[in-house]
Amino acid sequence: MTVTITVNPKFKHLSADRSYLAKPGGVGVEKEMIVDIVVTTENLSDATVGSFVANFTQVGLKQVYFCQVVQSNDLTDLYQFVEAAGSDAATPTIAVKELATGAANASASYTATLKAIVRGV
């Protein structure tokens, strides 16, 4: 499974200017950014059924406590953020459920492109 996370270039200014940080006036280290998450897997042997690990260190975050998928090219699934704990804080999982059944997606071949709002440090 390949999960690639990049800062969406259209919204890169949210992280570039300290006045756009989550706290008013740019005080503190909390960041909010819009990222693109691309998930590709050929078979289920390289993935946990119904979820994938999202490594946010790829975009410079050590801990992510909020992630909302706001856009997807896959209209058959629902993506839910599952916060990681402790030392795994930058690698939470995103659960994938089929909208029709509510069950975990168990597709043998899976590709999705997601746009998400992420908040963390």
Protein Blocks (a to p, Z undefined) as FASTA:
>chain_A
ZZdddddfklmmmmmpmklpmbghhiajbdcdddddddddfbfklccehiacddfklnop
abdcbdcdfbdfbfkbccdddddehjlmmmccdddddfklopacfbfbdcdddddddddZ
Z
